[in-house]
Amino acid sequence: MSKLTYFGHSAFMIEHNNYKILIDPFITGNPFAPIKAEELAADFIILSHAHGDHYGDTENIAKRSSATVIAVNELANYAASKGLKAHNMHIGGSYEFPFGKVKFTIAHHGSSSNEGEYMGEPAGILLFLDDKVIYHAGDTGLFSDMKLIGELHKINIALLPIGDNFTMGINDALKAVELLNPELTIPMHYNTFPVIKADPDKFVEMVLKTGKNAKKLNFGETFEF
């Protein structure tokens, strides 16, 4: 049995086959994080893009635990320049890691460091873990190729932003569920800042009314799959 733990915003820990995989580890400064960055260790850290609320505590955690950072080429180079182990990838490419396969998809957003340096394209993340597929959409607006992603890959769990302003809002995320057709959708990227205030319970209710499945994870909650 594998585990998915939600740390608020877009930060998740996946535990699979004795590996710990962190996605977008924004812990310090995250008002909903139920844990301190110093308490986290990982074998791999996957980044959707470079903005501070996603790159977050990558350097702290990766240096302490010797984690490998997986990111698009420019962001991986940036991580390497900070002394981290990095694996460079890019949109559409996939690679087999010890825990499973990673594939990056497009995402409509931006990506720059805190210093304003260009960090390549933002990305969505597909994780292939034995017979399960998890799709972390990253920060993105709605795009029609989500239908293609859903047709190419039978998605078991979709992690979708609903906070609006910087990403999809609830209505666009509902359309994304229709296009992706996942077995289960979990909302993310909401309420961290006033400008992305959204009601995850409302989103879940709307998804359920369409006959599809959705679940809100509380901050710190672990879901087994």
Buried (B, 14 or more C-beta within 10 A) or exposed (E): EBEBBBBBBBBBBBBBEEBBBBBBBBBEEBEBBBBEBEEBBBBBBBBBBBBEBBBBBBBBBBEBBEBBBBBBBBBBBBBBEEEBBBBBBBBEEEEEBEBBEBBBBBBBBBBBBEEEEEBBBBBBBBBBBEEBBBBBBBBBBBBEEBBEBBEEBEBBBBBBBBBBEBBBBBEBBBEBBEBBBBBBBBBBBBBBEEEBEBBBEEBBEBBEEEEBBBBBBEBEBEBEB
